[in-house]
Amino acid sequence: PSEMIMDAYEVGQRHFGENYAQELARKAEELPKDICWHYIGPLQSNKAKLLSKVENLWCVETVDR
């Protein structure tokens, strides 16, 4: 939840991960802009466009077979 992210943010954490593209996009909108977001997990092509609009997306970490 965003509240837990803010707790960690307030003590200096700036890198956070999310494994749902829609959740990452929503949280990136509502939380501080200096957070570096990591998308973790498989990425469907229709979600890539959504993530490409997240200005503070730091990296996409995906492993596929």
N, C-alpha and C positions, 0 to 999 in steps of 0.2 A: 504493500500500500504506500501511497505518496507520503503519508505521515512518517512511516519508518525511514523512507529515503531522506526526508528532511531532518530527522534525528541524526542520521549519519552525516549529512551535509553540514550541519551546524558544528560538528567537531572536526571538519576538514576533509571528509571523503568527497571526491569529485567524479569518480568513475563508477558507473552503475550499469547493470545488464538487465536485459528483458528478453524473453523468448517469444513474445507475441508482438507482431509488428504494429497492430492497432493500439495496444497498450503503450508501447514505446512512443508512438507518435502523440498519443494523448498526454502522457506524462511529460514529454519534451515540451509540449505547449504550456503546461501549467506550472512546471517547476523551473528553478533558476536556469538561465541560459548558459552558465559556465559549467554545467554538468556535461561530462563526456559520456555519451550513451554507447553501449555495446549491444548489438543485436546478436543473440546466441541461438543457433539452431538452424534447421532447414528453412530455406527461403523460397517460396513460390514466386514465379515471375510476376504474378499480379500484385504481390506485396512489395516488390522491389521499387515500384514507382512511388508508393506511399513512403517508404524509408528514404528515398532519394530527396524528399522534401524536408527531412529533418535536418536543420542546419547544424546542430551540434551532435550529429551521429559520428562517433569516433571510429568505429570499425564494425564490420560484419564478420562474425566468427561462425563459420558453417563447415561441418564435416559431412560428407556424403560418401556412400559406398561406391 
